Amino acid sequence: MFSKSKIHEPGPKAATDPEKKSEAGMPSSKPLGDFVPSSAPRAKPAASVLSADLTVSGNIKTTGDVQVEGIVEGDIRAHLLTVGESATIKGEIVADDVVVHGRVVGRVRGLKVRLTSTARVEGDIIHKTIAIESGAHFEGSVQRQDDPLQGANAPKLMAPETPPATGAPAPKAPASPPAGK
């Protein structure tokens, strides 16, 4: 009914596994302490956080993630940009992923753009995919592009000119010659 477990039986003390033999016979190549060699894959760094009491005047550019809780007056380019509920950004946003909880005044370009229920956006959104939660406020146009980040370096388009509202007549198109002559 009961059998003797092999766990407690004495066995050979020498390593029998080929991998263990090579480790036992050779000095360890593992680094000592907390040092990690540069060839080892690195963990993804934490997002940079701009706290609620911080105001930045100027552009921000990174290949990493940014979380804004304060005020930024300038353009932001990042991999993932999270706009906190207390944040205000006045400038263009260009990022792979954009999550807006706060206020943005300016153009938003992103592969994935998400406006949460607390978002306030005044500007155009150019995206590949977009999600707008119920309760979000948005004033502007939405345009889908396969690569919305492609045109990020192009100059911003100017608004079409409208005739002056001073009551002066609008310029006339050149008249075409009468037919038959």
N, C-alpha and C positions, 0 to 999 in steps of 0.2 A: 504494500500500500504506500509506504513512504520510501523514497529512494534518496540516496546520499547525493547532495549537491556537489557539483564539480567546482563550485566557486571557492571553496575552502581547501581544496586539494593542493598540495604543494606541486609546483611545476618548475620548469627550468627558468632560471633568473635571466638568462641571456635573451636578447631580442631575437625572435625567430622570423619576424616579418622583414622582407628585403628592405623596405623603406626605413624601418626602425634600425636595421643593421647599419645602413649608411649614416643615419643620424647619430647612432651610438659611437661609431668609429671615427667620425669627423667632428671637428669643433663646430659649434653652432654659428651659423651665418646670420642669425637673427640679431637685430640691434639691441643694445642694452638700454634700459630706461624707457622713456616716452618718445625717443627720437624715431621719426618715421622717414625713411629715405624718400627723396623726391620722385623716384620712379614709381612709388606706390600710388594707386588711385586715391585721389583726395575726395573727402566728403564735400558735398555741396555747402558752400558758405551760407551763413544765415543772412536774411534780408537786411539791408541797410534801413534803419528807421530814422525818419526825421520827426522828432517829437512835436507835440502840440504847441510848445512854447517857442518853436523855431520858425524864423522867417528867412527864406532864401531868395535873394535877388540874383538871378543868373541861371544859366542852363545846367542841367545835370545829365551826364552820360555814363552808362555802365552796361556791362554785359550780364550783370547779376540782377538780383531782385531788390526792389525798393518799396518801402511802405511809408507813405506820407501821412502824417497826422497834423502837420502845421501848415504854413503858407509858402507856396512857391510861386514866384513871379518870373517865369522863364519856361523854356522848353525842357521836356524830360524824355530821354531815350533809355529804355531798360528792357530786360527780358520779361520780367513780371512786375507790373506796377499795381499796387493796391493804394487807393485813395481812401483814407479813413473818414469816418463820419464828421470829424471836426476839421478836416483838411479843406483847403482852397487852392486850386491850381489855376493860374492865369497864364496860359501858354499852350503850345502844342504838345500832345502826348503821342509817342511812338513806342509801341511795345508789342511783344508777341502776345502776351496776355494782359488785359486791363480789367481790373475790378474796381468799380466806382461806388463808394458808400457816401462820399461827400460831394463837394462842389467843384466843377470844372468849367472854366470859361476859355474856350478855344477848341481847336480841332483835335479829334481823337482818331488815331490810326492803330489798328491792332488785328492780329489774326483772330483772336477771341476777345470779344468785348462783352462785359456784363455790367449792367446798371442795376443795382439793388434798389429796394423800395425807398431807401433814404437818399438816393442819388439826385443831384441837381446838375444837369449838363446844359450849357449854352454854347452850342457849336456843332459843326458837322462831325459825323462819325463815319469813318471808312473802315470796313471790316470784312473778314471772311465769314465769321459766324458771330451772331449777336444774341444776347438775352436781355430783355428788359422786364424787370419785375413790376408787378402792380404797385402803384404808388410813386414810382420814379417820375421826376419832372425832366422833360427833355424838350429843348427848343433848337431846331436845326434840321439838317437833312441827313438821311442815312443812305449810304451807298455801299453795295457789296462788290468786292473785287477779289479775284483769286489770290493776288499778292498785294495786300494793302500797304505793306511796308516798302514796296518798290518805289513808289512816288514820294517817299518821305523826304528825299533830298531835293526834289523839284521845287521851284519857286511856287509860292501860293498863288492860286488863280485870282485875278482881280474880278470884282463884280462887274457885270455888264453895265455899260453906261446908259443912263436914262436921260431923256430930254429934260432940259431945265424946266422947273415948275414956275417960272416967272410969267407965264402967260404968252411967251414968245412962241411962234409956230415952230414945229419940229422941222428940221431940214428935209427938203423934198428930194426924192430919188430922181436921177437924171431922166428926162423924158425920152422915150424911144421914138424913133422917126415913125410917121404915119405909115400904115401898111399900104403897099401898092406904089410907092414912090421910090 
